[in-house]
Amino acid sequence: LRTAEGSEALVRLDDGTQISLQENSLIVLAFGEADRRVEFLSGSLTAEGGAGSGLTIASAGTEVRLDGAAADLRKEGADLSLAALSGSVKVATKDGAERSVGPAEEARIGASGASVVRSAAS
């Protein structure tokens, strides 16, 4: 699913999951019976995983799990940033490190690794 300049898209699933794509974004949806996977290739999105949805957003070797949580994600080149909006967002990086990102926290994942910081807005 791709959005162009000045356009947005909203995907709503029967389990309560919502994915909102902002302009100039690209994702690939891969849904099975037991899991829901989104390959996040570029742009920015807001996603809210329904409880028990098994929603995973993958990008350049990093996996973000939203099970009853919501987050804003932005991909710029090889860098991924996310801000947890509600619940606890689980992040697993390609080097095997796992972190939880809670509300008012942000994670930045790049070639040099991952960091979790408190948001200045909190």
Protein Blocks (a to p, Z undefined) as FASTA:
>chain_A
ZZdehiacddddfkopacdddehiacdddddfkbccdddfbhcddddddehklpacdeeh
iacddehiacddddehjbccdddfbdjdddddfkopacdddehiacdddfkoccddddfk
ZZ
